[in-house]
Amino acid sequence: MSTITDTRRNSTFNRGKWRHALPQLQNRLFATDGGLETTLIFQDGIDLPAFAAFDLLKNAEGTARLQKYYAQYADLARRHGLGMVLEAPTWRANRDWGTLLGYDQQTLEQANRNAVTLMENIRAEFETPDAPMVISGNLGPRGDGYIAAHKMSADESENYHREQIDIFATTAADMVAAFTMNYVEEAIGIVRAAKAAAMPVVISFTLETDGRLPSGQTLRDAILETDATSGNYPAYYMINCAHPAHFQHVLSGSAPDGRKWQDRIRGLRANASCKSHAELDASTELDAGNPAELGQQYRALTASLRQIAVIGGCCGTDHRHVEAICREFSHRDASGERIAV
């Protein structure tokens, strides 16, 4: 499907402002948004077929709604003196989901480009020297985010996801990030495609209530395998679409060579609810949990996640949850300095 050639991918089309030096790797804290899709569906009453937020970009009204959503979080980050990772609303904007929604190659490519343009507009309005804003081309799984069925090989994943990654490589996106990865082969393929496009990449795994990927693999082994097959190419890893109660118990222990694999995890976007994926899938009402309690749980996780740099939310969270999380990370020590995390 991709119309982006290797020559074009490595040319002056590479315009990412932070692409060669991601500031969230420089010992500073960044916020990101909450549960985009659940906010749109349950709070705004928007019909969102296939959980595809990018479909709103097809008209001015939908684009304005997304603009308002991201502006709220960008303002929140700036008020807390934090950077911001702007995740484009493109989690479903890949070939299979696009086809399901009636998009062809050209209209799907344009939707991905329009999403990045929207992020550029937010950055132009809200970025300051003290609050840098990184644009991330967001990727989702080819299939269901909760179920590791119809698994691809790493080679198949690379060929599939390179279409979307190659588009992002010719935009102002600073990086790409794959969210809700539920089996390692798809993650490895995405890393390969990102490496071929010279794009920084972040892999975010989702976990079940036992702290394992839906495929049954441990988080530790998924991270170590992805690193081993890619020469440690991912900029960092994240956990998303799981509640801290589901995985806090697995964040201990070292790799066989003594490395702390947890230090590769720099981002966290947890669900508001303690419910399992199956329970959330069956829910007809939003479980928003307790924002203050979630913030405290994030803060407690820093004992294991010492390199945490990106904080936000996933399903069921909104600006209240992210605000509470940011407050927990804005505590000051006796000298008045922000506590390093």
C-alpha positions as CSV (number, residue, x, y, z in Angstrom):
1,M,0.0,0.0,0.0
2,S,2.8,2.5,0.9
3,T,3.8,5.0,-1.7
4,I,6.8,6.2,0.3
5,T,10.1,5.0,-1.2
6,D,13.3,4.4,0.7
7,T,14.8,7.5,-1.0
8,R,12.0,9.7,0.0
9,R,12.0,8.3,3.5
10,N,15.6,9.3,4.1
11,S,15.4,12.7,2.4
12,T,14.6,16.2,3.5
13,F,11.0,15.1,4.1
14,N,12.2,14.0,7.6
15,R,11.1,17.1,9.4
16,G,10.7,16.0,13.0
17,K,11.8,18.8,15.3
18,W,12.9,16.5,18.1
19,R,13.5,13.4,16.0
20,H,17.2,13.2,16.7
21,A,17.1,14.1,20.4
22,L,13.9,13.2,22.2
23,P,13.7,15.5,25.2
24,Q,11.8,12.9,27.3
25,L,15.1,10.9,27.4
26,Q,16.8,13.9,29.1
27,N,15.8,13.4,32.7
28,R,12.6,15.5,32.6
29,L,9.0,14.7,33.0
30,F,6.3,14.7,30.3
31,A,2.6,14.4,30.4
32,T,0.4,13.0,27.7
33,D,-3.4,12.7,27.3
34,G,-5.9,10.3,28.8
35,G,-8.4,7.9,27.3
36,L,-9.2,9.7,24.0
37,E,-11.7,7.1,22.7
38,T,-13.6,6.5,26.0
39,T,-13.8,10.3,26.5
40,L,-15.3,10.8,23.1
41,I,-17.8,7.9,23.4
42,F,-18.9,8.0,27.0
43,Q,-18.5,11.7,27.9
44,D,-19.1,13.4,24.6
45,G,-21.7,11.0,23.2
46,I,-19.9,10.7,19.9
47,D,-20.5,7.6,17.7
48,L,-17.0,6.2,17.2
49,P,-17.1,3.1,14.9
50,A,-14.3,0.7,15.6
51,F,-12.9,3.0,18.3
52,A,-11.4,5.0,15.4
53,A,-10.8,8.6,16.6
54,F,-9.0,9.5,13.3
55,D,-12.4,9.3,11.5
56,L,-13.3,12.6,13.2
57,L,-10.7,14.3,11.0
58,K,-13.0,13.9,7.9
59,N,-14.9,17.1,8.7
60,A,-14.4,20.5,10.4
61,E,-16.6,19.7,13.3
62,G,-14.8,16.5,14.3
63,T,-11.4,18.1,13.8
64,A,-12.5,21.0,16.1
65,R,-13.5,18.4,18.8
66,L,-10.1,16.8,18.7
67,Q,-8.4,20.2,18.8
68,K,-10.3,21.0,22.0
69,Y,-9.5,17.7,23.5
70,Y,-5.7,18.0,23.0
71,A,-5.6,21.7,23.9
72,Q,-7.0,20.8,27.3
73,Y,-4.1,18.4,28.0
74,A,-1.5,20.7,26.5
75,D,-2.6,23.5,28.8
76,L,-2.5,21.1,31.7
77,A,1.0,20.1,31.0
78,R,2.1,23.7,30.6
79,R,0.5,24.6,33.9
80,H,2.5,21.9,35.7
81,G,5.7,22.9,34.0
82,L,5.9,19.6,32.2
83,G,6.7,18.6,28.6
84,M,4.0,17.0,26.5
85,V,3.9,14.0,24.2
86,L,1.2,14.6,21.7
87,E,0.0,11.2,20.5
88,A,-1.8,11.6,17.2
89,P,-5.3,10.2,17.1
90,T,-4.2,7.5,14.6
91,W,-4.3,4.3,16.7
92,R,-6.8,2.8,14.3
93,A,-5.5,4.4,11.1
94,N,-3.9,1.4,9.6
95,R,-4.9,-0.6,6.5
96,D,-7.3,-3.2,8.0
97,W,-9.2,-0.8,10.2
98,G,-9.2,1.9,7.6
99,T,-10.7,-0.5,5.0
100,L,-13.4,-1.5,7.5
101,L,-14.4,2.2,7.8
102,G,-14.4,2.8,4.0
103,Y,-11.0,4.4,3.6
104,D,-8.8,3.7,0.6
105,Q,-5.0,4.1,0.3
106,Q,-5.1,7.8,-0.5
107,T,-7.7,8.9,2.0
108,L,-6.1,6.8,4.8
109,E,-2.7,8.4,4.1
110,Q,-4.3,11.8,4.2
111,A,-6.0,11.1,7.5
112,N,-2.6,10.2,9.1
113,R,-1.1,13.4,7.7
114,N,-4.0,15.5,8.9
115,A,-3.6,14.0,12.4
116,V,0.0,15.1,12.5
117,T,-0.9,18.6,11.2
118,L,-3.4,18.8,14.1
119,M,-0.6,18.0,16.5
120,E,1.6,20.7,14.9
121,N,-1.2,23.2,15.5
122,I,-1.4,22.3,19.2
123,R,2.4,22.5,19.6
124,A,2.5,25.9,17.9
125,E,-0.1,27.2,20.4
126,F,1.2,25.7,23.6
127,E,4.9,24.8,23.4
128,T,7.3,26.9,25.4
129,P,11.1,26.6,26.1
130,D,10.2,25.1,29.5
131,A,7.4,22.8,28.1
132,P,8.7,21.1,24.9
133,M,6.1,19.2,23.0
134,V,6.9,16.0,21.1
135,I,4.7,14.8,18.2
136,S,4.2,11.0,18.1
137,G,2.7,9.1,15.2
138,N,0.5,6.6,17.1
139,L,0.1,3.1,15.9
140,G,-2.2,0.4,17.2
141,P,-2.4,-3.3,16.7
142,R,-3.5,-4.8,13.4
143,G,-6.2,-6.8,15.2
144,D,-8.0,-6.6,18.6
145,G,-5.9,-4.8,21.3
146,Y,-7.1,-7.2,24.0
147,I,-6.8,-10.5,22.2
148,A,-3.6,-12.1,20.8
149,A,-5.4,-13.9,18.0
150,H,-4.4,-14.3,14.3
151,K,-0.8,-13.4,15.2
152,M,1.6,-12.2,12.6
153,S,5.2,-13.1,12.3
154,A,7.7,-10.3,12.9
155,D,8.3,-10.2,9.1
156,E,4.6,-9.9,8.4
157,S,4.3,-7.2,11.1
158,E,7.1,-5.2,9.6
159,N,5.6,-5.3,6.1
160,Y,2.2,-4.4,7.4
161,H,3.1,-1.5,9.7
162,R,5.7,0.1,7.6
163,E,2.9,1.6,5.5
164,Q,1.8,3.9,8.3
165,I,5.3,4.4,9.7
166,D,6.6,5.5,6.3
167,I,3.9,8.1,6.1
168,F,4.8,9.5,9.6
169,A,8.5,9.6,8.5
170,T,7.6,12.2,5.9
171,T,5.7,14.4,8.3
172,A,6.6,16.5,11.4
173,A,6.3,13.5,13.6
174,D,9.3,13.2,16.0
175,M,8.7,9.6,16.7
176,V,6.3,6.7,16.4
177,A,4.7,4.8,19.3
178,A,2.9,1.5,19.1
179,F,0.2,1.1,21.8
180,T,-1.7,-1.9,23.2
181,M,0.8,-4.4,21.8
182,N,-0.4,-7.8,23.1
183,Y,2.2,-10.2,21.5
184,V,5.9,-9.7,20.9
185,E,6.1,-10.5,17.2
186,E,4.0,-7.6,16.2
187,A,6.1,-5.3,18.4
188,I,9.3,-6.6,16.9
189,G,8.0,-6.0,13.4
190,I,7.1,-2.4,14.2
191,V,10.5,-1.8,15.6
192,R,12.1,-3.1,12.4
193,A,10.0,-0.9,10.3
194,A,10.7,2.1,12.4
195,K,14.4,1.4,12.3
196,A,14.3,1.2,8.5
197,A,12.6,4.5,8.4
198,A,15.1,6.1,10.8
199,M,12.2,6.9,13.2
200,P,12.6,6.7,17.0
201,V,10.1,4.2,18.3
202,V,8.3,3.4,21.6
203,I,6.6,0.1,22.3
204,S,3.8,0.0,24.8
205,F,2.6,-3.4,25.9
206,T,-0.8,-4.1,27.4
207,L,-1.2,-6.6,30.3
208,E,-3.9,-8.8,31.7
209,T,-4.8,-8.9,35.4
210,D,-2.0,-11.4,36.0
211,G,0.6,-8.9,34.7
212,R,1.3,-10.9,31.6
213,L,0.7,-10.0,27.9
214,P,-2.5,-11.4,26.5
215,S,-0.3,-13.8,24.6
216,G,0.8,-15.3,28.0
217,Q,4.4,-13.9,27.8
218,T,5.8,-12.0,30.7
219,L,6.4,-8.3,30.4
220,R,10.1,-8.9,31.3
221,D,10.6,-11.4,28.5
222,A,8.7,-9.3,25.9
223,I,11.0,-6.4,26.6
224,L,14.2,-8.4,26.6
225,E,13.2,-10.3,23.4
226,T,12.3,-7.1,21.6
227,D,15.6,-5.5,22.6
228,A,17.6,-8.6,21.8
229,T,16.2,-8.8,18.2
230,S,16.6,-5.1,17.5
231,G,19.9,-4.1,19.1
232,N,18.0,-2.2,21.8
233,Y,16.5,0.1,19.1
234,P,13.3,1.2,20.9
235,A,13.8,4.5,22.6
236,Y,11.9,3.1,25.6
237,Y,8.9,1.0,26.5
238,M,5.6,1.8,28.1
239,I,2.7,0.0,29.7
240,N,-0.9,1.0,28.7
241,C,-4.5,-0.2,29.0
242,A,-4.0,-2.0,32.3
243,H,-4.6,-0.9,35.9
244,P,-1.6,-0.6,38.3
245,A,-3.1,-3.3,40.4
246,H,-2.7,-5.7,37.5
247,F,1.1,-5.4,37.1
248,Q,2.7,-3.8,40.1
249,H,3.7,-7.2,41.4
250,V,5.7,-8.1,38.3
251,L,8.0,-5.0,38.4
252,S,10.8,-6.7,40.4
253,G,13.8,-8.7,39.7
254,S,16.7,-8.4,37.2
255,A,17.4,-9.8,33.8
256,P,19.8,-12.9,33.6
257,D,22.8,-10.6,32.9
258,G,21.9,-8.4,35.9
259,R,20.4,-5.5,33.9
260,K,17.3,-3.9,35.4
261,W,14.8,-4.4,32.6
262,Q,12.4,-2.1,34.4
263,D,14.6,0.8,33.6
264,R,13.6,0.4,29.9
265,I,10.1,1.4,30.9
266,R,9.8,5.1,30.8
267,G,6.1,5.6,30.2
268,L,2.8,4.7,31.8
269,R,-0.8,5.1,30.6
270,A,-3.0,3.1,32.9
271,N,-6.7,2.4,32.8
272,A,-9.0,4.1,35.4
273,S,-10.7,0.8,36.1
274,C,-9.5,-2.3,37.9
275,K,-11.7,-4.4,35.6
276,S,-10.2,-7.0,33.2
277,H,-10.1,-6.5,29.5
278,A,-13.0,-8.9,29.1
279,E,-15.1,-7.0,31.6
280,L,-14.3,-3.6,30.0
281,D,-15.3,-5.0,26.6
282,A,-18.7,-6.0,28.0
283,S,-19.2,-2.7,29.8
284,T,-22.0,-0.4,28.7
285,E,-21.1,2.3,31.2
286,L,-17.8,4.1,31.9
287,D,-15.9,3.0,35.0
288,A,-13.9,6.2,35.8
289,G,-12.3,4.8,39.0
290,N,-10.8,7.2,41.5
291,P,-8.5,9.9,40.0
292,A,-6.7,10.7,43.2
293,E,-6.1,7.1,44.1
294,L,-4.8,6.5,40.6
295,G,-2.3,9.3,41.0
296,Q,-1.1,7.8,44.2
297,Q,-0.7,4.4,42.6
298,Y,1.4,6.0,39.8
299,R,3.6,7.6,42.4
300,A,4.1,4.4,44.3
301,L,5.2,2.6,41.1
302,T,8.3,4.9,40.8
303,A,10.0,2.7,43.4
304,S,10.2,0.1,40.6
305,L,10.0,2.3,37.5
306,R,12.9,4.6,38.3
307,Q,13.2,6.0,34.8
308,I,9.5,7.0,34.4
309,A,9.3,10.1,32.1
310,V,5.9,10.0,30.4
311,I,2.7,10.0,32.4
312,G,-0.9,9.9,31.1
313,G,-4.0,7.7,31.1
314,C,-5.8,5.2,29.0
315,C,-9.3,3.8,29.0
316,G,-11.7,5.5,31.3
317,T,-9.3,8.3,32.2
318,D,-9.7,12.0,31.4
319,H,-8.2,15.3,32.4
320,R,-9.1,14.8,36.0
321,H,-7.0,11.6,36.2
322,V,-4.0,13.1,34.4
323,E,-4.3,16.2,36.6
324,A,-4.2,14.1,39.7
325,I,-1.2,12.1,38.4
326,C,0.7,15.3,37.5
327,R,0.0,16.7,41.0
328,E,1.6,13.5,42.5
329,F,4.7,14.1,40.4
330,S,4.9,17.8,41.3
331,H,5.7,17.3,44.9
332,R,8.6,19.5,46.1
333,D,11.4,18.6,48.5
334,A,12.7,20.7,51.4
335,S,14.7,22.9,49.1
336,G,11.8,23.6,46.9
337,E,13.1,21.6,44.0
338,R,10.9,19.2,42.1
339,I,11.6,15.6,43.2
340,A,13.4,13.7,40.5
341,V,11.7,10.6,39.2
